[in-house]
Amino acid sequence: MAPDRNVEMSGRMPKIIPVASFDGVVFGATGDLTMRKLLPALYYRFRDRQIPETSRIIAAARSHHPDSEYREMAQAALRRHVPAADLDPATMEGFLAHITYVAVDGLGDEGWPDLARLLDERPDQVRSYYLATSPNLYGPICRNLSAHGLIGPKSRVVLEKPIGHDLASAKAINDQVGQVFPENQIFRIDHYLGKETVQNLLALRFANTIFERLWNADVIDHVQITVAETVGVEGRGGYYDGSGALRDMLQNHMLQLLCLLAMESPLSLDPDAVRDEKLKVLRALKPIPAHDVPSLTVRGQYVAGAIDGKPVPGYLADLGGETRSLTETFVALKLDLMMPRWAGVPFYLRTGKRLPQKMSEIVVQFRSSPFSIFPPESFAREPNRLVIRLQPEEGIKLEIMTKEPGPGGMRLRATGLDISFEQTFNQRYPDAYERLLMDVVRGNATLFMRRDEVEAAWAWADGVLQAWADRPEPPRPYPAGTWGPTAAIALIERDGRTWHEDIDQ
């Protein structure tokens, strides 16, 4: 991959070049996303001197707070979500001094003149508007920004997922925002795309001849993508019960991973060149006919069980004692891509809450050798496997067969060529939001979703959702702390394959 144009090489270590001075306005500034992710990400970028001294962070929400009170809230959030070893008192004081708070009603008129006066103090600044709010506020906030003359050629708007709950609602939101902002100023964020390992998919495939020539149906048997969480709905029951695992995780994060894994080589790293190839993958997703949905998809819902040896309640109890819900907290499915490169290669995807481990990984399983010179007793026949870890520790592991050391004949076993990025490069790896927030300021949309991508993903997902709605069967129960319903095991094992669960890598 070509060097990042925002990084200047000095010796062997890259020197991070600060972005242009900017005003970063965060709507929903008192919410969980801002406190848990955005403020820590901005703090780290400030600590690493990537945020110019003339930049401002403008926090906006409906509630009224003096600047000093909001800064105390922000400081408490940093102490809660940033390791103590990374918190330098002087740096934190300097960072907090950049924060200004404005009370703004996204749906009404209150506060907008105050925000306009503040921004008009520096009319030439890059302006990024981060909408860390409910999606139903995206349209009204954008209309207010336009009505008060707060949008210019250096403005960008960031939309958090979910963008809609189906294709129709996604189009409606895109239409509302698109009436105010041109497409090149709209940044639809998916934090998974900011992870180093995800970006390394591009380097792995297109900067290494050895892998690109093996990346096809002749050599690859199947692909697995797993995103597992140990947490339940954790106070988000109201939102989650109207969403479910397919909408919350699979339709966006996991399909984006699939795109980067399966796409053809773009002509360059230009944002639209990359997103054009991702779009082709989404459009190549083979629709699952309604009559095949029961055999190619599995829905589950966790019941009481144990995580790390501690008892945890079931989903209905987490909702507050509901007696029935058709919302899935687990989904597994088998996909096919209508692309020559992937003809006959199944993709198995699964995601769920209250699973045994928090982990995200992609497994590329290569085909078995058609012939072996080694006698069967010399080794357990295991095809090569490439495991790409996104969390908890980002890295890549290639499993190959090697001889066990010592005399006594040829004994083979699978051994991993293991790369842990943090250990290999001996440096802290930034959180995904740190990179993405700075990319917004730079205007680099490579790692953000374009409108047609979002709508293509929903167009495919709607078919599955509609088939489920037409057959309103309850999700299959699975005890918390297990890998989902037994039907998910059958989904892959009926094809003679098995889920990869070697999580202690």
N, C-alpha and C positions, 0 to 999 in steps of 0.2 A: 504494500500500500504506500502511496506517496506520502511524504511527510506532511503533517498538519500545517496548513499555511499560517496558523495562529501560533506556531511554536518555532522559536529560533534556536538552532542548535549551537551550543557553546561547548566545545570539547565533546564528551560522551553524553552529558546530561542535557536535556532540553530546558531551555529558559522560557518560562511562560510569559507571554506578552500580554499586558493588560488590555481589556476591551476598551472601546470608546466610552467616554463619560455618558452616563444614562440616568434616567429617572425610572425606577422600577416600581410600579403601582401594583399592589397586591390587594385585590378585592376578596373579602372573606378572611381578613387578617386576624380575626380572633378564633378562627376555626382550627380543627385538629391538623389538617394538612399543612397549614402555614406554620403552626407551632412545632410540629413533629418533623417536617421535612424541609420546608422552604427556608425558614430562618437559619437552621443549622447549615444548610447548603450555602447560603449567602455568607454566613460567618466564615466558613472555611475558605471561600473564594476571597473574602476580605483579608483573612489571615495570610493567604498566599500572595497578597498584593496584586490580585487580578481585578480588583474593583478600584477604579480611580477615586481619589479623595474628593473630587467634585461631583461624584454620583450621589444620588439620594434614593432611599427606600421609603416609599410612601405607603403606609398601611391604611387600608380603608375598610370599614365595616359599619353596620347600622348603629351599634352602641356608641355612646359618648365616653371618651377617655381623654384626659390631658396627655400630652406627649410623655411626660414623666411616668404616668401610670402605665401606659402601654409599654414603655421601655422596661419597666419592672416585670411586666408579663413576659416580654421577650427574653429578658435575662433569665427568668425562672425556666422558660422553655429550653434555653441553651444549656442550663445546668442539668436539666433532666435528660436531654437527648444527645448531648455531646460529651464524650469521655472527659473526665476531669483533667487528664494529662494534656488534652488539647486546648484547654481553656486557659488562656493567658489573661489576667485581669486588665492589663493595659490595652491589649488587643480588643477584648470584649467591650471595654469602655469606648474605644474608638469606633467600633462597629455600631454600637447602640446610638452613638451621637449622629449617625447618618440616618436614623429612623425618625420619620415624622408621621403623626397619626391624624387622619381626617375622618370624621363621621359622615358617611355617605349612604343614602338609601338607594339601592340598586333599582328598585321598582318605582320610586317617586322622585321628587325634585330636591329633597333636602340634601344639603351638603355639596351639590355639584358646583355651585359658584365658588365655594371655598377651594375645592380641588382645582378648578380652572385657574383661580388666582395663583395658587401655588405652582402649577405647571407653567403658567405664563411668565414666571420669573426667569425661566430658562427655556425659551422657545426653540433653541437649536439643539437641545439634548435628544438623544435617542430615547423613545418612550416605550416601555414594555408594560402591557396591561395583563396581569396574570389573574385569570378568573378562577380562584379557588373556592367556587360557590356551587350551589345546585345548578344543574344544566338549564333549569327553567328561567334562570336569571341571565343567561348568556345574551339572549336577544335584547332584553330591556337595557342591560348595562351598555351594550354596544350602541344602541340607539341614543342613549344619554351621552355617551362619549362624542358621538357625531353632533348631537343637538347643541352641545356646549363648545364645539369647535376644538376638540382635543385630539383629533386624528390628523396626522400629516404623513408625509413620505417616509419619515423616520419612526413611525409608530408600528408596533406589533402587538397582536393579541394572542394570548396563550389559553387554549381550551383544555381543561382537564377531562379525562374520561369519567363517566360514560357520556358519549355523544349520542344521546337518544337511547331508547330501549328496543327499537326495531328500525327497519329501513325508513318507514314513513316519518317517524319522529326525528331520526338522524337528518333526513333531508330538510325537515322543517327548521331544525336548529342551524344547519348549514346555510339555508336560505336567509334566515334572519341575520346571521353574522355576515354573510356574503353581501348583503345589501349595504353594509357599512364599510367593511374592509375588503380590499382585493385579496385574492387567494394567496398571493406571495407574501402577505403580511399576517396570515393566519397560521398559527403554530399549534397543531393538535398533538398534545404531548402523550407519550407512552413511556414511562420511566424505564421499562425494560430495555428499550432501545438505547438508553444511555449507559448501560452496564458495559464494562470493558470487555467481558467475554463475548457479549453479543456483537460488539463492533469487531472483535477478533474473528468472527465468522467470515467477514470479508477478507481479512488478511489470510486466514487459514485456507480459504478456497482459492482466492485469486492471486495470492503472492507465493503459493507453494505448488509447483507443478505436480509433485507427487500426489497431492490430494485431488486436485482438479481433474486429473485423468482417471481417478478412481470414483469420481462422484457421479455415478450413473447406475442404471438398473442392471448392467452386466456384472457389477461387483457388489452392490449393496442389496442386502436381503430385505431389510425394513428399517424404519426409523421410529424412535420413541421420543416423545416430549412429555415430561412430567413437571408439574408445578404443585408442590405439596405444602400445606400450611398446618401447623399444630394448633393455631388459634381457632376459636369459634367466631361467631359474628361480633363479639366484643363490643356491645353497645350500638352496633349498626343494624340491629334487627329490622328496624322500620324500613331502611333502604334495601337491605339485602333480601328481605322476603318478597319484595317486588322486582327483584333482579334475578338472583340465582347464579350458580357457578358458570353456566355457559355465557350469560351476558357479562358477568363481572370479570371473568378471567379469560375464558377461551376465545371469545369473539374478538378480543383486542390483543392482549399480550401474546397469547399462544399462537394465534394466526400470524402475528408479526414475526415471531421466531421462525415459524414455518416458511414465511416468505424469504427471509434472509438465508435460510438453509437450502431452499430449493430453487431459488431464482437463477436465471442465466446471468452471465457476466454483463454488467453495464458497460457502456462505452467509456465512461469516466466516473469519477466520484462526484460529479455535479449532482445536486439534490434531485433534480427531475430525472436524470438518467437512472439513478438508483431506484427512485420510486416508480418509474415506468416498469422496471423489471419486477418489482414487488407486486405491482398491480396485475401483471400477467399471471403470476402464481395464484392470486386470489380469484381471478376469472377462470383459472384452470381447475379450481376445486370442483370435483365431481359432485353434483347434488345428490343427496341421499334420498331416494324415493320414499314416500310415506310407508309403503309396505316393508321397507328394509330398515326403517328406523328402530324397531324393537330389537333387531339382531345386530345392528351396527353401532348402537348407542346404549349407554347404561347411565341411569340417573340414580343417585343415592342421597340419603339424608342421615346425618349422624345421630345416634342415640347415646345415652349415657355410657361412659366407659372410663378409660384412664389414659392420661398423657404423662410420661415420665414417672409412672408409678403413683400419680395423684388422681383421685376421682374427679371427673368433669361431667357437667350435665349434658343432656341431649339438646338438640336444636330447638324443640318446642319449649323446653324449659328456658332456654336462652332468649326466646321471644317473649317470655313473661308468662308462661303457662298456657300457651295456645294448645288446643286439643287436636288440631289438624292443619297441615300445610302441604301444598303440592310443590313447594320450592325445593330445588335440588341444591345440596351443598357439595355434591360430588358429581362429576361427569367424566365418562370415558367414551371414546369413540374411535372408529376406524375410518380413515380418509384415503381417498385416491386422488391423484393429480393427473389430469388429462394432458400430459406433456411427454414428448418422446424420451427425454432423459429419465423420467420416473415411471415409465410404463410397467405395471405389474408390481411396483414397490408400495406396500401399504405403509401408511403413517398412523401410528397409534398415539393418541393424545389423552391425557388424564390430568385432572386437577381436583382438589378437594380441600375442605377444612377438617380440622381435628384428625389429621393423619399422623403417623408415628413420628415423622421428622419434618422439619422445615427444610426444604431443598427444591432446587430447580435445576433440571439437567436435560440435555439432549443426548440421545444415544443413537449413534449410527452403527448398525449391526451389519458387518460384511458377510458375504456368502461363505459357506464352507468350501474348502478345497475339494475339487472333484476326485482327487487321488492323493494318497499319502504313502510315502515310503516307510513310515514308521509303523511298527506293529501296534495293534489296539491296546496292548497292556502297557505301552510306554507312556501314555498320557490320556487324560480325559479330553476327548476331541472338542475343542472350543474355537470357533471362528474368531477372527480379529474383531475388535470392537473399539470404536472411538467414543469417549464419554466427554462431553463438553459441559462443565459445571458452571452454573450462573450464581448459585448460592448454596450453602453458606460461604464457601471458599471458592473464589473464581479460579478456574484453571482448565486444563485440557489433559486427558489421559488416554493414551493409545495402548490397548492391551494386545500384546504379541506373545507368541509361544517361544519359550527359551528352554535351554537344557538346565536341569537342576545341577548344581556343582557337586563334584565328588565322583569316585569310581562306581562301578557296579552297573554299567550299561547306560543306555540313552533314556533318561527319564525327563519328560517335558512337562512344563506347567505354564499357565498364563502369567505374564509379568507386565506390569504397567510402566510405560514411559510417561512419567507424571510431571506436569508443569503447573506449579502454583504461581500465579502471576505476582502476588505480593511478595512471596519469598524470592522468586527469580530476580525481580527488579529491585528488591530491597527498599521499597517505598510504600507509603500508604496509597491505596487506590481510592480516588474520590468517589463519593456517592453519585449515582446517576443524575440526580437533580443538579448537582454542581456543574456538570458538563452542559446539561440541557439549558439551564438558565443562562449561561454565558453564550451558548449558541443562539439563543433568541436575540440577545443584544447584538451579536455579530450579524444576524440575519441569515444564518446558515441553517437551512431547513432539512438537511439530509436525514436527520434522525427523528423527524416529525412526520405525521401522517397527512397525506393529501386528501382532499375531499373525496375523490373517486375511490381511494383505498378504503376509507371508512364505509362508504356506501356499498362497495363490492363485498366487504366482509359481512355486513348486515344482510345483504341479499342472499348470501349462502346460509347464514345462521337462521334467517327467518323460516326457511324450509323445515329445519329441525324443530324449531320452537312451535311451528304450526302443527307439525305431526304430533308432538307431545300434547298440545292443547286439544287436538281432536281425539286423543286417547288418554283422558285424564286419570291415568293410573298413578297411585302414590309412588314416590321415589322408594327405592329399595333401602331398608335400614342397614346401617353398619355401625358397629360399636366404635366410639371415639378411641383413637389409638391404633386402629387397624388401617389397612390399605384400601378401604372401600368395600363395597358389596362383592360377594363372591362372583356375581355375574361379570364383574370387570375382569376377573381372572379368566373366566371362561371366554370372554371376548377375544383375548389374544391367544389363549392356549388351544382353542379349537383350530387355530391355524398352525399349530405345532411350534408356537413361540411362547416366550414368557416375559413378564415385566422385569426390568433391571432394577434391583433393589439393593445393590451393593453400596450402601450409603456411607460406610466407614472407609472412605477412600483415602 
